[in-house]
């Protein structure tokens, strides 16, 4: 099952020019996710992550209503290469949408700070509902059980992008 998920993710990320699934874009150095959870809300509000490779559009999900995922270049390259462990600095931002697939309601962020460890403690997990710079996170820390519980099925805690 993991190999199928990885294959689907690699197909989506590896075909940036020919596929409608993922848009190619140039990485922007200032788009680095802050490692301080207190700064992530302001960083998300500035939308720097939108320069990253992303799914082509919002798609329905069972757990979040709708979503669109953006991958920084380090994570996108690692996924394209089929790596079993992603490099430190890998990051993804998942825009969370209402069931109408139009209304942005929040964000989920993952940033790899160090080796993953068996419980995802090497990843910083962050989730907030609200889109303003002052929105407070529901989750902000490493090894967050609610995040790891779903993400442990991914490759190094990263799920491949869903069809969208």
JOMOKA-V126583 format. One line per field, one symbol per residue. ss: DSSP state (a for helix, b for strand, c for the rest). phi: phi as a letter, one per 40 degrees, with the letter a starting at -180 (. if undefined). A space follows every 50 residues. Layout:
ss = ???
phi = ???
This chain:
ss = caaaaaaaaaaaaacccccccbbcccccaaacccccaaaaaaaaaacaaa acbbbcccbbbcccbbbbbbbcaaaaaaaaacccccccccbbbbbbbccc cccbbbbbbbbbccccccccccbbbbbbbcccccccbbbbbbccaaaaaa acccbccbcccccc
phi = .cccccccccccccbccccccbccaccbdcccccccdcccdcccccgccc ccdaccacbcbccbgaaabbbccccccccccgccbccdgcaabbcbbccc gbccbiabbbbccaddgcbgccbcbaabbhbcccccccbaicgcdcccdc cccccfgbccccda
